[in-house]
Amino acid sequence: MELIIKELSKSYQGQCVLDSINLAFRGGDVVGLVGKNGAGKTTFLNCLIDLVKPDAGDLIFNGERLTGDRLALKRTLGVLSDVLPPVPEFSGFDYLRFVGILHGVEETTFQKRSQELTAFFFDDTGALTKKISTYSTGMIKKIGLCGALLTVPSILLLDEPFAGLDPLSVNQLISFLKNYQRADRLVIIASHDLNYIQEVATRLVVLDEAVIKFDGGLSEFTANGTKLINDALFDILAPKTKTMAFDWL
Ligand SMILES: Nc1ncnc2c1ncn2[C@@H]1O[C@H](COP(=O)(O)OP(=O)(O)OP(=O)(O)O)[C@@H](O)[C@H]1O
């Protein structure tokens, strides 16, 4: 499985967010997509899932340039995104059923996967009969994750999956993701939680000022573990030193 992004560009009202991005993803990659607030990570993921229309660029999926509705790619996707939150009027279980029907998941398979996923991610599966509008932030994230995973997607795109999860739930998710990696599956995780990214990612992509500042293996990024992942990122992003001159503090 191969997904190639060629010369992808996107601007909003004259502000260039993605400037001729070139990336080649392959099955087996677990990619940590990192960068400052506003760097363009969500925009990049939304271009892949066809929620944002790029100004230029091509997606090439398994050797074929994608045009039109891009169904060949969409059928392989599992997505966790704040832009596509689980439908609040549905109960958790009905939301999973909705995802299952959309993707044509057969009933026995649906029952098995939905029960096992929810038992894994939720402490109290009784919540699944309640409306998502009554869920906490972490519960919404968990039902979104269950929905993204229900189809066992070949391409799993997770936008800030760890944000809002308690530490125990993060551990569950990390162990799940470690087990999810396969030679025919691609996982892309946009996140600010570098320590969690370090536990699951095999490859790191740093997006900054509309371009890719780093694309390589995690061990290369941390100089074979001799650098802390945070320090390695600071080196690349070269943060400006800001003085704390608040005379009212
Ligand atoms: N619909 C939009 N209209 C105008 N500008 C937008 C829109 N969506 C995103 N932007 C701008 O594009 C830039 C990149 O936003 P994006 O959400 O992709 O960043 P991000 O890296 O995901 O940020 P964060 O880490 O804060 O989630 C920001 O400057 C943002 O204001």
PDBQT file of the ligand as one rigid body, heavy atoms in Angstrom, charges set to zero:
ROOT
HETATM    1  N1  LIG A 301     -11.301  27.231   7.248  1.00  0.00    +0.000 N 
HETATM    2  C1  LIG A 301     -10.273  28.057   7.448  1.00  0.00    +0.000 A 
HETATM    3  N2  LIG A 301     -10.323  29.339   7.044  1.00  0.00    +0.000 NA
HETATM    4  C2  LIG A 301      -9.260  30.161   7.220  1.00  0.00    +0.000 A 
HETATM    5  N3  LIG A 301      -8.101  29.787   7.785  1.00  0.00    +0.000 NA
HETATM    6  C3  LIG A 301      -7.996  28.523   8.209  1.00  0.00    +0.000 A 
HETATM    7  C4  LIG A 301      -9.063  27.583   8.066  1.00  0.00    +0.000 A 
HETATM    8  N4  LIG A 301      -8.660  26.391   8.571  1.00  0.00    +0.000 NA
HETATM    9  C5  LIG A 301      -7.403  26.583   9.018  1.00  0.00    +0.000 A 
HETATM   10  N5  LIG A 301      -7.001  27.848   8.814  1.00  0.00    +0.000 N 
HETATM   11  C6  LIG A 301      -5.698  28.426   9.143  1.00  0.00    +0.000 C 
HETATM   12  O1  LIG A 301      -4.706  27.557   8.634  1.00  0.00    +0.000 OA
HETATM   13  C7  LIG A 301      -3.618  27.460   9.541  1.00  0.00    +0.000 C 
HETATM   14  C8  LIG A 301      -3.366  25.999   9.852  1.00  0.00    +0.000 C 
HETATM   15  O2  LIG A 301      -4.446  25.516  10.649  1.00  0.00    +0.000 OA
HETATM   16  P1  LIG A 301      -4.501  23.990  11.087  1.00  0.00    +0.000 P 
HETATM   17  O3  LIG A 301      -5.744  23.816  11.874  1.00  0.00    +0.000 OA
HETATM   18  O4  LIG A 301      -4.303  23.137   9.906  1.00  0.00    +0.000 OA
HETATM   19  O5  LIG A 301      -3.217  23.901  12.024  1.00  0.00    +0.000 OA
HETATM   20  P2  LIG A 301      -2.766  22.758  13.039  1.00  0.00    +0.000 P 
HETATM   21  O6  LIG A 301      -1.322  22.489  12.777  1.00  0.00    +0.000 OA
HETATM   22  O7  LIG A 301      -3.686  21.609  12.990  1.00  0.00    +0.000 OA
HETATM   23  O8  LIG A 301      -2.931  23.555  14.422  1.00  0.00    +0.000 OA
HETATM   24  P3  LIG A 301      -3.190  23.034  15.930  1.00  0.00    +0.000 P 
HETATM   25  O9  LIG A 301      -1.940  22.340  16.367  1.00  0.00    +0.000 OA
HETATM   26  O10 LIG A 301      -3.418  24.305  16.689  1.00  0.00    +0.000 OA
HETATM   27  O11 LIG A 301      -4.398  22.143  15.920  1.00  0.00    +0.000 OA
HETATM   28  C9  LIG A 301      -3.969  28.341  10.748  1.00  0.00    +0.000 C 
HETATM   29  O12 LIG A 301      -3.344  29.592  10.594  1.00  0.00    +0.000 OA
HETATM   30  C10 LIG A 301      -5.466  28.476  10.648  1.00  0.00    +0.000 C 
HETATM   31  O13 LIG A 301      -5.900  29.711  11.173  1.00  0.00    +0.000 OA
ENDROOT
TORSDOF 0
